[in-house]
């Protein structure tokens, strides 16, 4: 099984952050950054990659409009740096 196939199988069972996936698969997080856009295209049309956006843990600001996969470095509202990572999961449509 390829790395992307492994990621797809893991995300079908449960929601994970990119950092968690990197630890599970024992690979550098940069590789997962590259894989996510490809996985998003691969699982269509029967499934969908659902992204729970990053959230500031200080003021609860949610990064809904953000299209980047990486976790933001700070909150635009309160300038806090304690940010909850976005979480990814594959769900059937």
N, CA, C and O of each residue as an XYZ file, in Angstrom:
372
protein
N       0.840     -1.172      0.000
C       0.000      0.000      0.000
C       0.897      1.252      0.000
O       1.902      1.308      0.709
N       0.519      2.234     -0.797
C       1.303      3.466     -0.843
C       1.014      4.325      0.394
O       0.070      4.065      1.139
N       1.835      5.336      0.591
C       1.656      6.230      1.738
C       0.300      6.922      1.674
O      -0.379      7.041      2.694
N      -0.099      7.372      0.507
C      -1.386      8.056      0.371
C      -2.550      7.106      0.638
O      -3.546      7.505      1.240
N      -2.436      5.873      0.204
C      -3.473      4.883      0.489
C      -3.574      4.620      1.989
O      -4.672      4.454      2.520
N      -2.434      4.584      2.666
C      -2.434      4.399      4.117
C      -3.130      5.570      4.804
O      -3.926      5.374      5.723
N      -2.829      6.782      4.359
C      -3.457      7.968      4.944
C      -4.968      7.925      4.733
O      -5.732      8.238      5.646
N      -5.397      7.542      3.544
C      -6.827      7.450      3.247
C      -7.501      6.453      4.182
O      -8.562      6.748      4.732
N      -6.908      5.289      4.370
C      -7.485      4.278      5.264
C      -7.563      4.773      6.701
O      -8.553      4.529      7.390
N      -6.533      5.464      7.153
C      -6.525      5.992      8.526
C      -7.617      7.047      8.687
O      -8.320      7.063      9.696
N      -7.761      7.929      7.695
C      -8.743      9.013      7.793
C     -10.179      8.524      7.611
O     -11.113      9.216      8.017
N     -10.375      7.359      7.017
C     -11.723      6.799      6.895
C     -12.245      6.328      8.253
O     -13.452      6.333      8.491
N     -11.352      5.929      9.127
C     -11.758      5.386     10.424
C     -11.949      6.447     11.494
O     -12.810      6.306     12.363
N     -11.154      7.507     11.439
C     -11.168      8.490     12.514
C     -10.576      9.812     12.036
O      -9.833      9.851     11.056
N     -10.911     10.891     12.734
C     -10.371     12.213     12.410
C      -9.004     12.381     13.070
O      -8.815     12.027     14.233
N      -8.039     12.935     12.299
C      -6.673     13.112     12.797
C      -6.120     14.456     12.339
O      -6.510     14.982     11.297
N      -5.210     14.995     13.131
C      -4.469     16.186     12.715
C      -3.281     15.724     11.869
O      -2.948     14.539     11.855
N      -2.654     16.648     11.176
C      -1.500     16.295     10.344
C      -0.319     15.833     11.197
O       0.417     14.927     10.809
N      -0.146     16.454     12.348
C       0.945     16.059     13.245
C       0.737     14.631     13.733
O       1.693     13.859     13.809
N      -0.500     14.271     14.065
C      -0.797     12.905     14.506
C      -0.517     11.892     13.394
O       0.031     10.818     13.644
N      -0.898     12.243     12.170
C      -0.637     11.354     11.033
C       0.862     11.150     10.832
O       1.310     10.039     10.546
N       1.626     12.215     10.981
C       3.080     12.118     10.825
C       3.672     11.163     11.862
O       4.583     10.394     11.555
N       3.158     11.214     13.074
C       3.661     10.322     14.134
C       3.258      8.878     13.851
O       4.075      7.967     13.980
N       2.002      8.668     13.467
C       1.510      7.310     13.198
C       2.288      6.658     12.066
O       2.691      5.499     12.170
N       2.500      7.402     10.984
C       3.159      6.849      9.798
C       4.683      6.947      9.856
O       5.381      6.406      8.998
N       5.192      7.642     10.874
C       6.640      7.829     11.050
C       7.291      8.478      9.832
O       8.313      8.018      9.322
N       6.663      9.560      9.389
C       7.205     10.322      8.270
C       7.210     11.797      8.655
O       6.597     12.195      9.646
N       7.900     12.589      7.869
C       7.970     14.025      8.122
C       6.631     14.662      7.736
O       6.008     14.270      6.750
N       6.206     15.629      8.511
C       4.917     16.286      8.285
C       4.857     16.974      6.914
O       3.774     17.128      6.350
N       5.998     17.383      6.382
C       6.052     18.016      5.062
C       5.497     17.088      3.982
O       4.845     17.545      3.043
N       5.753     15.793      4.114
C       5.226     14.830      3.139
C       3.707     14.783      3.176
O       3.062     14.641      2.138
N       3.141     14.901      4.353
C       1.687     14.869      4.473
C       1.078     16.144      3.896
O       0.007     16.091      3.292
N       1.746     17.299      4.073
C       1.278     18.546      3.458
C       1.136     18.375      1.949
O       0.197     18.896      1.348
N       2.055     17.653      1.348
C       2.027     17.422     -0.098
C       0.947     16.422     -0.492
O       0.391     16.509     -1.587
N       0.646     15.469      0.397
C      -0.303     14.402      0.072
C      -1.770     14.817      0.183
O      -2.604     14.323     -0.576
N      -2.093     15.701      1.100
C      -3.499     16.042      1.373
C      -4.244     16.560      0.132
O      -5.360     16.096     -0.105
N      -3.709     17.484     -0.671
C      -4.451     17.912     -1.874
C      -4.715     16.759     -2.852
O      -5.765     16.717     -3.494
N      -3.774     15.835     -2.961
C      -3.953     14.688     -3.849
C      -5.021     13.743     -3.297
O      -5.829     13.201     -4.050
N      -5.015     13.556     -2.001
C      -6.008     12.688     -1.363
C      -7.401     13.286     -1.538
O      -8.363     12.560     -1.790
N      -7.508     14.588     -1.407
C      -8.802     15.261     -1.560
C      -9.399     14.986     -2.945
O     -10.608     14.788     -3.070
N      -8.563     14.973     -3.974
C      -9.027     14.693     -5.335
C      -9.300     13.208     -5.544
O     -10.211     12.848     -6.289
N      -8.532     12.352     -4.905
C      -8.623     10.905     -5.097
C      -9.916     10.322     -4.547
O     -10.486      9.423     -5.164
N     -10.392     10.800     -3.418
C     -11.544     10.182     -2.761
C     -12.886     10.559     -3.387
O     -13.909      9.966     -3.046
N     -12.898     11.518     -4.283
C     -14.141     11.903     -4.939
C     -14.569     10.834     -5.914
O     -13.680     10.106     -6.356
N     -15.780     10.647     -6.299
C     -16.987     11.378     -5.938
C     -17.780     10.736     -4.800
O     -18.751     11.327     -4.327
N     -17.395      9.553     -4.352
C     -18.195      8.852     -3.338
C     -17.892      9.285     -1.915
O     -18.697      9.072     -1.008
N     -16.738      9.890     -1.724
C     -16.338     10.313     -0.397
C     -15.854     11.758     -0.449
O     -15.639     12.327     -1.519
N     -15.691     12.332      0.745
C     -15.273     13.722      0.825
C     -14.282     13.875      1.972
O     -14.473     13.311      3.049
N     -13.223     14.642      1.732
C     -12.276     14.973      2.793
C     -12.854     16.151      3.560
O     -12.976     17.253      3.025
N     -13.207     15.911      4.815
C     -13.807     16.941      5.663
C     -12.708     17.522      6.544
O     -11.982     16.788      7.214
N     -12.594     18.836      6.536
C     -11.572     19.516      7.328
C     -12.259     20.339      8.414
O     -13.018     21.263      8.124
N     -11.980     19.990      9.670
C     -12.428     20.794     10.796
C     -11.381     21.882     10.976
O     -10.227     21.572     11.273
N     -11.749     23.147     10.806
C     -10.738     24.212     10.779
C     -10.017     24.414     12.110
O     -10.495     24.019     13.174
N      -8.854     25.041     12.008
C      -8.068     25.395     13.192
C      -8.867     26.375     14.037
O      -9.736     27.085     13.531
N      -8.559     26.406     15.345
C      -9.288     27.275     16.256
C      -8.347     27.824     17.317
O      -7.504     27.103     17.852
N      -8.501     29.107     17.612
C      -7.719     29.748     18.672
C      -8.256     29.271     20.016
O      -9.459     29.347     20.265
N      -7.388     28.791     20.868
C      -7.810     28.292     22.169
C      -7.960     29.413     23.199
O      -8.454     29.186     24.303
N      -7.536     30.611     22.834
C      -7.656     31.756     23.749
C      -9.007     32.468     23.590
O      -9.692     32.741     24.575
N      -9.379     32.763     22.337
C     -10.615     33.518     22.100
C     -11.666     32.731     21.310
O     -12.748     33.251     21.038
N     -11.361     31.486     20.940
C     -12.264     30.596     20.189
C     -12.524     31.037     18.753
O     -13.500     30.600     18.145
N     -11.667     31.897     18.201
C     -11.787     32.283     16.800
C     -11.547     31.045     15.935
O     -10.583     30.312     16.153
N     -12.423     30.812     14.955
C     -12.301     29.673     14.057
C     -11.840     30.159     12.693
O     -12.386     31.120     12.151
N     -10.839     29.495     12.143
C     -10.252     29.860     10.853
C     -11.053     29.195      9.727
O     -10.521     28.345      9.013
N     -12.321     29.574      9.565
C     -13.217     28.940      8.595
C     -12.820     29.201      7.152
O     -12.924     28.304      6.315
N     -12.374     30.393      6.848
C     -12.079     30.784      5.470
C     -10.673     30.392      5.017
O     -10.334     30.581      3.849
N      -9.869     29.863      5.896
C      -8.480     29.547      5.578
C      -8.407     28.316      4.673
O      -8.985     27.277      4.992
N      -7.703     28.429      3.555
C      -7.556     27.319      2.609
C      -6.219     26.598      2.763
O      -6.033     25.515      2.210
N      -5.292     27.188      3.508
C      -4.004     26.532      3.714
C      -4.170     25.364      4.677
O      -4.999     25.407      5.586
N      -3.383     24.335      4.468
C      -3.467     23.125      5.289
C      -2.744     23.300      6.617
O      -3.158     22.736      7.630
N      -1.684     24.066      6.616
C      -0.872     24.231      7.822
C      -1.637     24.961      8.921
O      -2.560     25.733      8.658
N      -1.224     24.695     10.163
C      -1.795     25.385     11.317
C      -1.305     26.828     11.320
O      -0.111     27.075     11.150
N      -2.218     27.788     11.512
C      -1.795     29.191     11.563
C      -0.858     29.444     12.743
O      -0.925     28.744     13.753
N       0.001     30.429     12.618
C       0.964     30.708     13.687
C       0.358     31.546     14.801
O       0.761     31.421     15.957
N      -0.618     32.412     14.464
C      -1.269     33.199     15.505
C      -2.655     33.626     15.052
O      -2.975     33.609     13.863
N      -3.456     34.003     16.014
C      -4.840     34.400     15.774
C      -4.904     35.847     15.289
O      -4.257     36.715     15.875
N      -5.672     36.125     14.229
C      -5.782     37.503     13.753
C      -6.644     38.378     14.674
O      -6.564     39.605     14.627
N      -7.450     37.748     15.493
C      -8.351     38.498     16.370
C      -7.669     38.923     17.671
O      -7.690     40.102     18.024
N      -7.059     37.960     18.394
C      -6.472     38.270     19.706
C      -4.946     38.208     19.708
O      -4.309     38.515     20.716
N      -4.363     37.812     18.581
C      -2.909     37.677     18.415
C      -2.316     36.560     19.271
O      -1.099     36.495     19.447
N      -3.170     35.676     19.805
C      -2.704     34.542     20.585
C      -2.021     33.512     19.706
O      -2.295     33.431     18.508
N      -1.142     32.732     20.291
C      -0.395     31.734     19.519
C      -0.763     30.299     19.893
O      -0.177     29.353     19.366
N      -1.713     30.133     20.785
C      -2.134     28.786     21.180
C      -3.291     28.372     20.276
O      -4.453     28.656     20.568
N      -2.959     27.693     19.172
C      -3.918     27.360     18.126
C      -4.112     25.844     18.060
O      -3.144     25.086     18.019
N      -5.367     25.419     18.050
C      -5.687     24.003     17.877
C      -5.558     23.663     16.396
O      -6.087     24.380     15.546
N      -4.866     22.586     16.085
C      -4.620     22.192     14.697
C      -5.911     21.822     13.975
O      -6.868     21.380     14.610
N      -5.948     22.000     12.644
C      -7.101     21.496     11.878
C      -7.096     19.962     11.906
O      -6.047     19.329     12.021
N      -8.290     19.391     11.798
C      -8.430     17.944     11.863
C      -9.067     17.479     10.552
O      -9.964     18.136     10.024
N      -8.602     16.351     10.036
C      -9.033     15.817      8.744
C      -9.697     14.462      8.912
O      -9.270     13.646      9.730
N     -10.766     14.225      8.116
C     -11.417     12.933      8.117
C     -12.091     12.732      6.762
O     -12.538     13.688      6.130
N     -12.156     11.471      6.325
C     -12.831     11.139      5.080
C     -14.193     10.554      5.439
O     -14.296      9.598      6.207
N     -15.239     11.152      4.863
C     -16.603     10.693      5.129
C     -17.295     10.369      3.824
O     -17.012     10.972      2.789
N     -18.215      9.403      3.882
C     -19.017      9.057      2.703
C     -20.079     10.129      2.483
O     -20.606     10.719      3.426
N     -20.370     10.356      1.217
C     -21.384     11.366      0.870
C     -22.744     10.705      0.819
O     -23.744     11.370      0.546
